[in-house]
Amino acid sequence: MSNKKVDVAIVGAGLTGLTLAFYLEKAGKSVALIEKSDRVGGVINTIEEDGFVYEQGPNTGVIGSEGIVQLFDDLKGSCEHVTPNTESEERWILKGGKWVAIPNGLLKAIKTPLFSLKDKFRILGEPWRKKGTNPDESLADMVKRRMGQSYLDYAVDPFVSGIYAGDPIQLITRFAMPKLYRLEQDYGSFIKGAIKKKKEPKTALQKRVSREVFSAKGGLGKLIEGLENNISDEAFYCSSKNLSVQPQESGYNLQFSTFEEKKINIEADKVITTFGGEGLASVLPFIEKDWMKSLANTVYAKVVQVVVGYNKWNGRELKAFGGLVPSKENRDILGILFPSALFKSRCPEGGAVLSIFVGGMKKPKMIEKTEEEIKAIVMKEISDTLYCSDTPDLLRIHKYEKAIPQYDISTKDRLAAIDNIEQKYAGLYLAGNIKDGIGMADRVQQAWLLAKELTNN
């Protein structure tokens, strides 16, 4: 058996785990990064194939936290972040079978066919509407109460499909959209809150949180490579299996085996898990069953991602970020992103790469369809909405049974269980997208802050 002693053991080498390891080593801590897969990066994976560059997993992130700004600064020379072409800034919403650009100014908001005349007038009264009193109010109820049904149907519903693959009726605002919730609770209004927040003093780092969309030059896999290359080789334990963590008088003992059946024993002062769901029970067998049940009850959206590439694009001009599909439209897809319109060198000259998402919380059984059935659905949607019936030169289907955790009413019990576990077992931290948000900026922010906390303790 191989024995090792480290300051911190991290279970899971996705974006959260890699960022943690990077900053902990940077602060002089010794780290063991344990990953069950044979590669690092989790769901983030950029693939180059037949002249196409596409993402298997998230297609973009948002410069939405101080942590992600700092990370790109610290990885300078190892990874270069890129933002979309300015001519592709439009975001489309499907209404009546036609794509409509989301309005980005007052005049366009008045003219847009997305929202009813009643709700356009209703929004004028939003700053004076009473704030909600139900802490567990759903996102759907909050939006209807403050902005009206059409805003829910043609703004929030497709947005939630694009981010969570979720259902705004099920998502709880204070968990799923905490910043939106706090605008109402702290300022009494979305509009008043947004105006006041802009006037609040900010640090130099906070001023650079732009909410801009980003990728990395060459794809998001380059961000993973940049992190991996700046973490010591001896920190990595990929293809691990049968991991079990046990508390000791001081710190924790971790035992697992590698694909070569080599037994590994690690002593760590602190342990951080970066994944969720049922898998935690086998890794942390000493945790109380009631608490572990709350973690295992996390609801996940089932999503199918279909990547379609054309050497020559003959459909509608793709000068946009992509298009989202509201539930009211009764289509079979959640939305279509246009990666080749956003970033350079993603396809042959004159061609296109599309990333289409199917399933989600409202149509979970889509994942059970055969690849031929999914292909037929996707090709029909491309033909109907983007006016291209050509046979694609590339088509790849990726299924994710547990794509995105849903911050629904069960989140309350999950967060309480995490707090109870961390309070009872000093030095054990449960991180990852089961708390603190699901976006790439959220993952990096969580890891960045936790690394600071561990460094100072």
C-alpha positions as CSV (number, residue, x, y, z in Angstrom):
1,M,0.0,0.0,0.0
2,S,1.2,3.5,-0.9
3,N,1.0,6.0,2.0
4,K,1.0,9.8,1.7
5,K,0.3,12.7,4.1
6,V,-1.2,16.0,2.7
7,D,-2.7,19.1,4.0
8,V,-5.9,18.8,1.9
9,A,-7.5,16.0,0.0
10,I,-10.0,17.0,-2.7
11,V,-12.4,14.5,-4.1
12,G,-13.4,15.3,-7.7
13,A,-11.2,17.0,-10.3
14,G,-13.9,19.1,-12.1
15,L,-13.6,22.8,-12.3
16,T,-14.3,23.3,-8.6
17,G,-11.7,20.7,-7.5
18,L,-9.0,21.9,-10.0
19,T,-9.5,25.6,-8.9
20,L,-9.2,24.6,-5.3
21,A,-6.0,22.6,-5.9
22,F,-4.5,25.4,-7.9
23,Y,-5.0,28.0,-5.2
24,L,-4.1,25.8,-2.3
25,E,-0.8,24.8,-3.9
26,K,-0.2,28.4,-4.8
27,A,-0.6,29.2,-1.1
28,G,1.9,26.5,-0.2
29,K,-0.4,23.7,0.8
30,S,0.1,20.0,-0.1
31,V,-2.8,18.5,-2.0
32,A,-4.2,15.2,-3.2
33,L,-6.7,15.4,-6.0
34,I,-8.7,12.2,-6.3
35,E,-10.8,11.6,-9.5
36,K,-12.7,8.5,-10.5
37,S,-12.5,9.3,-14.3
38,D,-9.3,8.8,-16.3
39,R,-9.3,12.5,-17.1
40,V,-9.8,15.8,-15.3
41,G,-12.3,18.6,-16.0
42,G,-15.6,16.9,-15.2
43,V,-18.2,17.8,-17.7
44,I,-16.0,20.4,-19.4
45,N,-14.4,18.8,-22.5
46,T,-13.4,20.4,-25.8
47,I,-13.3,18.1,-28.8
48,E,-11.5,18.7,-32.2
49,E,-12.9,16.6,-35.0
50,D,-12.8,16.9,-38.8
51,G,-12.2,20.6,-38.7
52,F,-14.8,21.3,-36.0
53,V,-14.1,22.4,-32.4
54,Y,-17.0,21.8,-30.1
55,E,-17.8,21.5,-26.4
56,Q,-19.0,18.3,-24.8
57,G,-20.7,20.0,-21.8
58,P,-21.1,23.7,-21.1
59,N,-20.5,25.9,-24.1
60,T,-19.7,29.2,-22.4
61,G,-19.4,30.8,-19.0
62,V,-20.1,34.3,-17.7
63,I,-17.6,36.7,-16.1
64,G,-20.0,36.8,-13.2
65,S,-17.8,36.6,-10.1
66,E,-14.6,38.0,-8.7
67,G,-13.1,34.5,-8.6
68,I,-13.4,34.0,-12.3
69,V,-11.8,37.4,-13.0
70,Q,-8.9,36.5,-10.7
71,L,-8.5,33.0,-12.1
72,F,-7.9,34.3,-15.6
73,D,-5.4,36.8,-14.3
74,D,-3.6,34.0,-12.4
75,L,-3.6,31.7,-15.5
76,K,-2.2,34.4,-17.8
77,G,0.2,32.7,-20.2
78,S,-1.4,29.3,-19.7
79,C,-5.0,30.1,-20.8
80,E,-6.5,33.0,-22.7
81,H,-10.1,33.9,-22.2
82,V,-12.1,35.1,-25.2
83,T,-15.4,37.0,-25.5
84,P,-18.0,36.6,-28.3
85,N,-17.9,38.5,-31.6
86,T,-19.8,41.8,-31.2
87,E,-21.9,41.1,-34.2
88,S,-23.3,38.0,-32.5
89,E,-24.5,39.7,-29.3
90,E,-28.3,39.2,-30.1
91,R,-30.1,36.5,-28.1
92,W,-33.2,35.1,-29.7
93,I,-36.5,33.8,-28.3
94,L,-38.8,31.7,-30.4
95,K,-42.4,33.0,-30.6
96,G,-45.0,31.7,-33.0
97,G,-42.3,29.7,-34.7
98,K,-40.1,32.8,-35.5
99,W,-37.0,34.0,-33.7
100,V,-37.4,37.4,-32.0
101,A,-34.4,39.3,-30.5
102,I,-34.5,40.0,-26.8
103,P,-34.8,43.8,-26.5
104,N,-31.7,45.5,-25.2
105,G,-33.1,49.0,-24.8
106,L,-36.2,50.9,-23.8
107,L,-37.5,51.6,-27.3
108,K,-37.0,48.0,-28.4
109,A,-38.7,46.8,-25.2
110,I,-41.7,48.9,-26.0
111,K,-41.9,47.5,-29.6
112,T,-41.1,43.9,-28.9
113,P,-43.8,41.3,-29.6
114,L,-42.5,39.1,-26.8
115,F,-44.5,40.8,-24.0
116,S,-48.1,41.8,-23.8
117,L,-49.1,45.5,-23.8
118,K,-50.6,45.0,-20.3
119,D,-47.3,43.7,-19.0
120,K,-45.3,46.4,-20.7
121,F,-47.3,48.9,-18.7
122,R,-47.2,46.7,-15.6
123,I,-43.4,46.9,-15.6
124,L,-43.6,50.7,-15.1
125,G,-45.2,50.0,-11.7
126,E,-42.7,47.4,-10.6
127,P,-40.6,49.8,-8.3
128,W,-43.7,50.4,-6.2
129,R,-45.0,46.9,-5.9
130,K,-44.9,45.3,-2.4
131,K,-42.1,42.8,-1.8
132,G,-42.9,39.2,-1.3
133,T,-43.2,37.6,2.2
134,N,-42.9,33.9,1.3
135,P,-39.2,32.9,1.5
136,D,-40.0,29.7,-0.5
137,E,-41.8,31.5,-3.3
138,S,-41.1,29.9,-6.7
139,L,-39.4,31.9,-9.4
140,A,-42.6,31.6,-11.5
141,D,-44.8,33.1,-8.8
142,M,-42.3,35.9,-8.1
143,V,-42.0,36.9,-11.8
144,K,-45.8,36.8,-12.3
145,R,-46.4,38.9,-9.2
146,R,-43.8,41.6,-10.1
147,M,-43.7,41.6,-13.9
148,G,-46.6,39.6,-15.4
149,Q,-47.4,36.4,-17.2
150,S,-45.8,37.2,-20.5
151,Y,-42.5,38.0,-18.9
152,L,-42.6,34.6,-17.3
153,D,-43.5,32.9,-20.5
154,Y,-41.2,34.6,-22.9
155,A,-38.2,35.8,-20.8
156,V,-37.8,33.8,-17.6
157,D,-39.1,30.4,-18.7
158,P,-36.7,30.1,-21.7
159,F,-33.9,31.6,-19.6
160,V,-34.4,29.0,-16.9
161,S,-34.4,26.3,-19.6
162,G,-31.1,27.6,-20.9
163,I,-29.4,27.8,-17.5
164,Y,-31.0,25.0,-15.4
165,A,-32.9,23.0,-18.0
166,G,-35.4,23.6,-15.3
167,D,-39.0,24.6,-14.5
168,P,-39.6,28.1,-13.0
169,I,-42.6,26.6,-11.1
170,Q,-40.3,24.3,-9.2
171,L,-37.2,26.5,-8.7
172,I,-37.2,28.5,-5.4
173,T,-36.0,32.0,-6.1
174,R,-33.8,32.5,-3.0
175,F,-31.9,29.3,-3.9
176,A,-31.9,29.4,-7.7
177,M,-31.7,33.2,-8.3
178,P,-30.4,34.6,-4.9
179,K,-29.2,37.9,-6.4
180,L,-32.7,38.5,-7.9
181,Y,-34.3,37.5,-4.5
182,R,-32.0,39.9,-2.6
183,L,-32.9,42.8,-5.0
184,E,-36.5,42.6,-3.9
185,Q,-35.8,41.9,-0.2
186,D,-33.1,44.5,0.3
187,Y,-34.4,47.3,-2.1
188,G,-38.1,46.4,-2.5
189,S,-37.8,46.2,-6.3
190,F,-35.8,44.7,-9.2
191,I,-35.5,48.0,-10.9
192,K,-34.7,50.1,-7.8
193,G,-32.3,47.5,-6.6
194,A,-30.4,47.3,-9.9
195,I,-30.0,51.1,-10.0
196,K,-28.8,51.3,-6.4
197,K,-26.4,48.4,-6.8
198,K,-24.7,50.2,-9.6
199,K,-24.0,53.1,-7.3
200,E,-22.5,51.1,-4.5
201,P,-18.7,51.3,-4.1
202,K,-16.8,48.4,-5.6
203,T,-13.3,47.1,-5.3
204,A,-11.1,47.1,-8.4
205,L,-11.8,43.4,-8.8
206,Q,-15.5,43.8,-8.4
207,K,-15.5,46.5,-11.1
208,R,-14.3,43.9,-13.6
209,V,-17.2,41.5,-13.0
210,S,-18.9,42.4,-16.3
211,R,-21.5,39.6,-16.8
212,E,-19.9,39.1,-20.3
213,V,-20.0,35.7,-21.8
214,F,-16.6,33.9,-22.2
215,S,-14.9,30.9,-23.5
216,A,-11.2,30.1,-23.8
217,K,-9.1,30.4,-26.9
218,G,-9.3,27.0,-28.4
219,G,-12.3,26.0,-26.3
220,L,-13.1,25.6,-22.6
221,G,-10.8,22.5,-22.4
222,K,-7.9,25.0,-22.5
223,L,-9.0,26.4,-19.2
224,I,-8.9,22.9,-17.8
225,E,-5.5,22.3,-19.3
226,G,-4.3,25.6,-17.9
227,L,-5.3,24.6,-14.4
228,E,-3.9,21.0,-14.8
229,N,-0.6,22.3,-16.0
230,N,-0.2,24.6,-13.0
231,I,-0.9,21.8,-10.4
232,S,1.9,19.5,-9.4
233,D,1.8,16.0,-11.1
234,E,2.1,14.2,-7.8
235,A,-1.2,15.7,-6.7
236,F,-3.3,13.8,-9.2
237,Y,-4.9,10.4,-8.6
238,C,-7.1,9.7,-11.7
239,S,-9.0,6.4,-12.4
240,S,-9.5,5.9,-8.6
241,K,-12.2,3.5,-7.3
242,N,-13.7,2.3,-4.1
243,L,-12.8,5.5,-2.3
244,S,-13.7,5.6,1.4
245,V,-13.1,8.5,3.8
246,Q,-13.0,8.0,7.6
247,P,-12.5,10.6,10.3
248,Q,-9.5,10.1,12.7
249,E,-8.5,11.6,16.0
250,S,-6.8,14.3,13.9
251,G,-7.8,14.7,10.3
252,Y,-9.1,12.0,7.9
253,N,-7.9,8.8,6.3
254,L,-8.7,8.1,2.6
255,Q,-8.3,4.7,1.1
256,F,-8.9,3.8,-2.6
257,S,-7.3,1.8,-5.4
258,T,-6.2,2.8,-8.9
259,F,-6.9,1.1,-12.2
260,E,-3.7,-0.9,-11.7
261,E,-5.3,-2.2,-8.5
262,K,-2.7,-0.4,-6.5
263,K,-3.9,0.5,-3.0
264,I,-3.5,4.1,-1.9
265,N,-3.7,5.4,1.7
266,I,-3.8,9.1,2.3
267,E,-3.8,11.0,5.6
268,A,-5.3,14.5,5.2
269,D,-5.9,17.3,7.7
270,K,-8.9,18.4,5.7
271,V,-11.1,16.8,3.0
272,I,-13.3,18.5,0.4
273,T,-15.8,16.7,-1.8
274,T,-16.8,18.5,-5.0
275,F,-19.7,16.3,-6.2
276,G,-23.2,15.5,-4.9
277,G,-26.0,13.1,-5.0
278,E,-26.1,9.5,-4.0
279,G,-22.4,9.0,-4.6
280,L,-21.5,10.8,-1.4
281,A,-22.9,8.0,0.8
282,S,-20.3,5.4,-0.3
283,V,-17.4,8.0,0.0
284,L,-18.5,9.2,3.4
285,P,-20.0,6.1,5.1
286,F,-19.8,7.6,8.6
287,I,-22.3,10.5,7.9
288,E,-25.7,10.2,9.6
289,K,-28.2,8.6,7.2
290,D,-30.8,11.3,7.6
291,W,-28.3,14.0,6.5
292,M,-27.1,11.8,3.7
293,K,-30.6,11.2,2.5
294,S,-31.1,14.9,2.0
295,L,-28.1,15.0,-0.2
296,A,-29.1,11.9,-2.1
297,N,-32.5,13.5,-2.8
298,T,-31.0,16.2,-4.9
299,V,-33.0,16.4,-8.2
300,Y,-31.1,16.6,-11.4
301,A,-32.3,17.6,-14.9
302,K,-31.7,15.0,-17.6
303,V,-30.3,16.6,-20.7
304,V,-29.3,15.5,-24.2
305,Q,-26.8,17.7,-26.0
306,V,-26.6,17.3,-29.8
307,V,-23.6,18.9,-31.7
308,V,-24.3,19.5,-35.4
309,G,-21.6,20.7,-37.8
310,Y,-21.8,21.8,-41.4
311,N,-18.8,22.4,-43.7
312,K,-21.1,24.8,-45.6
313,W,-24.0,26.5,-43.9
314,N,-27.0,27.3,-46.1
315,G,-29.6,28.2,-43.5
316,R,-30.6,31.5,-41.7
317,E,-27.7,33.8,-41.0
318,L,-26.4,33.0,-37.5
319,K,-25.6,36.5,-36.2
320,A,-26.6,35.8,-32.6
321,F,-25.6,34.0,-29.4
322,G,-28.3,31.5,-30.0
323,G,-32.0,30.9,-29.5
324,L,-34.0,29.7,-26.5
325,V,-37.4,28.0,-26.8
326,P,-40.2,28.9,-24.3
327,S,-42.3,26.0,-23.0
328,K,-45.4,27.7,-24.5
329,E,-44.1,27.1,-28.0
330,N,-44.5,23.3,-27.5
331,R,-41.3,22.4,-29.4
332,D,-39.0,19.4,-28.7
333,I,-35.9,21.3,-27.9
334,L,-34.8,23.7,-25.1
335,G,-32.6,25.9,-27.3
336,I,-29.9,26.2,-29.9
337,L,-26.5,27.8,-29.4
338,F,-24.3,29.0,-32.3
339,P,-20.7,28.5,-31.0
340,S,-19.2,29.2,-34.5
341,A,-20.9,32.6,-34.6
342,L,-19.5,33.5,-31.2
343,F,-15.9,32.4,-31.4
344,K,-13.3,32.1,-34.2
345,S,-11.9,28.9,-35.6
346,R,-14.7,26.6,-34.5
347,C,-15.6,25.2,-37.9
348,P,-14.4,25.3,-41.6
349,E,-14.7,28.7,-43.3
350,G,-18.4,29.3,-44.4
351,G,-19.6,26.5,-42.1
352,A,-21.3,26.3,-38.8
353,V,-21.4,24.5,-35.5
354,L,-24.7,24.2,-33.6
355,S,-25.2,23.0,-30.0
356,I,-28.8,21.9,-29.4
357,F,-30.2,20.9,-26.0
358,V,-33.1,18.5,-25.5
359,G,-35.0,17.2,-22.5
360,G,-34.7,19.0,-19.1
361,M,-37.1,18.9,-16.2
362,K,-40.2,19.3,-18.4
363,K,-39.4,16.5,-20.9
364,P,-37.2,14.1,-18.9
365,K,-38.2,11.1,-21.1
366,M,-36.4,12.6,-24.1
367,I,-33.2,11.0,-22.8
368,E,-34.7,7.6,-23.3
369,K,-35.2,8.0,-27.0
370,T,-32.8,6.3,-29.5
371,E,-30.1,8.2,-31.2
372,E,-32.0,8.0,-34.5
373,E,-35.1,9.4,-32.8
374,I,-33.1,12.3,-31.3
375,K,-31.4,13.0,-34.6
376,A,-34.8,13.2,-36.4
377,I,-36.1,15.6,-33.7
378,V,-33.1,17.9,-34.0
379,M,-33.0,17.9,-37.8
380,K,-36.7,18.9,-37.9
381,E,-36.1,21.8,-35.5
382,I,-33.1,23.0,-37.5
383,S,-35.2,22.8,-40.7
384,D,-38.3,24.5,-39.2
385,T,-36.5,27.3,-37.3
386,L,-33.2,27.9,-39.1
387,Y,-34.3,26.9,-42.6
388,C,-31.6,24.4,-43.3
389,S,-32.4,20.9,-44.5
390,D,-28.9,19.9,-45.5
391,T,-27.4,16.7,-44.2
392,P,-24.8,17.7,-41.6
393,D,-21.1,16.7,-41.9
394,L,-20.9,16.1,-38.1
395,L,-23.6,15.0,-35.6
396,R,-22.7,13.8,-32.1
397,I,-25.2,13.0,-29.3
398,H,-24.2,13.2,-25.6
399,K,-26.6,12.1,-22.9
400,Y,-26.4,13.4,-19.3
401,E,-28.6,11.6,-16.7
402,K,-27.5,14.0,-14.0
403,A,-26.8,17.2,-15.9
404,I,-27.8,20.0,-13.6
405,P,-28.9,20.0,-10.0
406,Q,-32.2,21.8,-9.4
407,Y,-32.5,24.4,-6.7
408,D,-36.0,23.4,-5.8
409,I,-37.8,23.1,-2.4
410,S,-35.5,20.1,-1.5
411,T,-32.6,22.5,-1.5
412,K,-33.6,23.8,2.0
413,D,-33.0,20.3,3.5
414,R,-29.8,19.8,1.4
415,L,-28.2,23.0,2.6
416,A,-29.2,22.3,6.2
417,A,-27.6,18.8,6.0
418,I,-24.4,20.3,4.6
419,D,-24.2,22.8,7.4
420,N,-24.9,20.1,10.0
421,I,-22.2,17.8,8.5
422,E,-19.6,20.6,8.3
423,Q,-20.3,21.7,11.9
424,K,-20.1,18.2,13.4
425,Y,-17.0,17.0,11.3
426,A,-14.4,19.7,11.5
427,G,-12.2,19.8,8.5
428,L,-14.8,18.2,6.2
429,Y,-16.3,20.5,3.5
430,L,-19.0,19.6,1.0
431,A,-18.5,21.8,-2.1
432,G,-19.5,21.6,-5.8
433,N,-22.7,22.6,-7.6
434,I,-25.0,21.2,-4.8
435,K,-24.7,24.6,-3.3
436,D,-23.6,28.2,-4.2
437,G,-24.8,28.0,-7.8
438,I,-24.3,25.9,-10.9
439,G,-22.5,28.3,-13.4
440,M,-18.7,28.2,-14.1
441,A,-18.3,31.6,-12.4
442,D,-20.1,30.1,-9.3
443,R,-17.8,27.1,-9.2
444,V,-14.7,29.2,-9.4
445,Q,-15.9,31.7,-6.9
446,Q,-16.7,28.9,-4.4
447,A,-13.3,27.3,-4.8
448,W,-11.5,30.6,-4.7
449,L,-13.2,31.6,-1.4
450,L,-12.8,28.2,0.2
451,A,-9.1,28.1,-0.7
452,K,-8.7,31.5,1.1
453,E,-10.5,30.1,4.1
454,L,-8.4,27.0,4.3
455,T,-5.2,28.9,3.7
456,N,-6.0,31.3,6.6
457,N,-7.0,28.5,9.1
